[in-house]
Structures are given as structure tokens and as C-alpha cells.
């Protein structure tokens, strides 16, 4: 049996088909605010079909979302798909089992909570968790496995698109490495800026946060945009493509155990 985990971000939905070994299958679909619950249902069915999984093999599901206007449509699609109620990360009756020590714990994004839970279950604390999605988020877990704060930074694609939109003479360019760090034309300068700029930022943040915190954390990097940047980082780190989905699955399993 499997559990369906769906992480709905601003750019895409990560769809994980989970079991006790972790992520059995994973796919991604575009976040589209114009789609109805029927559209999402058909896309979920297509994903199951691709992996040759019957909906009856899904024993439950969990949703994490930072796109509230789509919550009803995606929740309804997941409920129709599985025939079961959906656990919604962030609901009062869902315990993420993460101790959060910041000024307003309720303001911490549900995706960041899932990242932290996934990291705590898999890697040694203290930790610095970097998720390079639409936004780049940094999360700090201390040696007591407590969330103590972090950082939110404009994401890789947001930064590059803003540069093109704000400067009329700068073209739109793909996110890819230039031939060298020193660009010889406008396009290569922009590519170098975003690739080496973000890589240097990650390296610099690891140094600065380590200095301020007084300890060297385990660094875990995840997120769809990280694949463009991490080959150019100099620090040691762990790359976990499915960290957030793993965290959602742990939260689901713990809550199921508590309620049974």
C-alpha cells in the first residue's frame, strides 16, 4: 500500500507516492490557478497510470500548500482519487511534531515545516536546510532538533526574470552555466551572475550562519532550482531531492498512529 503526498508550490505540484522505504515514485505537474478539481483529478490518475498503480493501492493522502486559492480544487481531486479524506498540513488537528522556537510559530510555512521534519528524520542535527524553489528558504535546526529560525530569499528564476523585466536592454536567458565565470557578452554575464552569484551566496551563508550560531551544521539542500546551482558550490552538503515529500510522509504516519 502507498500514501499519496502532494506538495503544492507556486510553480508546481510535487506528487509523491510513498511507502516505508521513502519515495517509491514521484512526478511533478504545473500549478495552474485556472484548473478545476476535475483537471487535477485527471492529472493524478495519469500519474498513477504511468507508474501502473491502482487508486485502491493508496491508503491515504496528505497535502501541503502555499497556494490557498487552489486548496479546495486539489483537496477535492485527491479525495475523489483515493475515496478517503485528505490530511492537510497546517490544519489544527494535524500535529507536525516539530518544536518551533520563533516569535510567531504560526507564520512558519508548511513546506518549510515538512523540510525540517524530513531532515530531522534522516540527518544529524544541528542542521541548515536550504530549499531552492520559487523562493530560496534557509531553515536552522539546533542540536536539540528545535527549529530556531531562518531566511527567505528571492528564488533563482524570480531573480533572473526580475532582471530581464526591470532592465529593458537585458534579454531573457535560460538558467545554465556560462563557459566561464567572466562573461564575454551580455547573455553570458547574466548566466554567470545567476549561477555563480547564487552558488557564492550559498557558500557565504553557510559561513556566516556557522559563525553566528557557533556550530558547524549539517547542510541539506533540496528544491527544484538547486540542480542548477549546487555543482558550483564549494562547501560540503547533502542533496536530497525528495526531502519535503519525506517530511510530509513522516507527519502523515505519526498522525495516523496517534489517531488509531
HELIX and SHEET records of a PDB file:
HELIX    1   1 UNK A   37  UNK A   50  1                                  14    
HELIX    2   2 UNK A   55  UNK A   57  5                                   3    
HELIX    3   3 UNK A   68  UNK A   70  5                                   3    
HELIX    4   4 UNK A   71  UNK A   82  1                                  12    
HELIX    5   5 UNK A  105  UNK A  107  5                                   3    
HELIX    6   6 UNK A  110  UNK A  122  1                                  13    
HELIX    7   7 UNK A  156  UNK A  166  1                                  11    
HELIX    8   8 UNK A  186  UNK A  213  1                                  28    
HELIX    9   9 UNK A  226  UNK A  229  1                                   4    
HELIX   10  10 UNK A  230  UNK A  232  5                                   3    
HELIX   11  11 UNK A  243  UNK A  259  1                                  17    
SHEET    1   A 5 UNK A  22  UNK A  30  0                                        
SHEET    2   A 5 UNK A  12  UNK A  19 -1                                        
SHEET    3   A 5 UNK A   2  UNK A   8 -1                                        
SHEET    4   A 5 UNK A  58  UNK A  65  1                                        
SHEET    5   A 5 UNK A  87  UNK A  88  1                                        
SHEET    1   B 5 UNK A 147  UNK A 154  0                                        
SHEET    2   B 5 UNK A 135  UNK A 141 -1                                        
SHEET    3   B 5 UNK A 127  UNK A 132 -1                                        
SHEET    4   B 5 UNK A 218  UNK A 222  1                                        
SHEET    5   B 5 UNK A 238  UNK A 239  1                                        
END                                                                             
